[in-house]
Amino acid sequence: MRVVANFIRSSKKIPLSQRRLLIRDKIQVDGIIEHNRLNYSASIVDIHESGAQIKTKTRLNKGESIKIEVPSENLINRKGEIRWTNSRLGTTIAGVKFMDEA
């Protein structure tokens, strides 16, 4: 119960107009990211219209640009910006905001 209360309390800090209203699809598919003109493998953890969460062995930093390609999900060369990262034990989990139209 404490976890739920903390989540609700922290969620109230974000204005209603800016809260995520898009449905996220939880998936676990392999893809490729292009970062600094090199290709790296990545797993796509969730995806929605405006972005995705990825997991990779590549070091990524907030504000950097990447391209994502996931042929199995018909996602080809989507340009995105890294919005946040969490690195641990050689693995980076990152939030990506798509910068182009689908």
NORNORTA-V715081 format. One record per pair of residues at least 6 apart in sequence whose C-alpha atoms are under 8 Angstrom apart, sorted by the first residue. I is the first residue (numbers start at 1). J is the second residue. If there is no record, write none. Layout:
<<I	J> <I	J>>
This chain:
<<22	48> <22	49> <23	48> <24	46> <24	47> <24	48> <25	46> <25	47> <25	48> <26	45> <26	46> <26	47> <27	44> <27	45> <27	46> <27	47> <28	43> <28	44> <28	45> <28	46> <29	43> <29	44> <29	45> <29	70> <29	72> <30	41> <30	42> <30	43> <30	44> <30	70> <31	41> <31	42> <31	43> <31	44> <31	68> <31	69> <31	70> <31	71> <32	39> <32	40> <32	41> <32	42> <32	68> <32	69> <32	70> <33	39> <33	40> <33	41> <33	42> <33	66> <33	67> <33	68> <33	69> <34	40> <34	66> <34	67> <34	68> <35	65> <35	66> <35	67> <36	66> <40	56> <40	58> <41	56> <41	57> <42	54> <42	55> <42	56> <42	57> <43	54> <43	55> <43	56> <44	52> <44	53> <44	54> <44	55> <45	52> <45	53> <45	54> <45	55> <46	52> <46	53> <46	54> <47	53> <49	102> <50	97> <50	98> <51	80> <51	95> <51	96> <51	97> <51	98> <52	95> <52	96> <52	97> <52	98> <53	93> <53	94> <53	95> <53	96> <54	93> <54	94> <54	95> <54	96> <55	91> <55	92> <55	93> <55	94> <56	91> <56	92> <56	93> <57	90> <57	91> <57	92> <58	91> <58	92> <59	87> <59	91> <59	92> <60	82> <60	85> <60	92> <60	94> <61	82> <61	84> <61	85> <62	81> <62	82> <62	83> <62	84> <62	85> <63	81> <63	82> <63	83> <64	81> <64	82> <65	79> <65	80> <65	81> <65	82> <66	79> <66	80> <66	81> <66	82> <67	77> <67	78> <67	79> <67	80> <68	75> <68	76> <68	77> <68	78> <68	79> <68	80> <69	75> <69	76> <69	77> <69	78> <70	76> <78	98> <78	99> <78	100> <78	102> <79	98> <79	99> <79	100> <80	96> <80	97> <80	98> <80	99> <80	100> <81	96> <81	97> <81	98> <81	99> <82	94> <82	95> <82	96> <82	97> <83	94> <83	95> <83	96> <83	97> <84	94> <84	95> <84	96> <85	92> <85	93> <85	94> <85	95> <86	92> <86	93> <86	94> <87	93>>
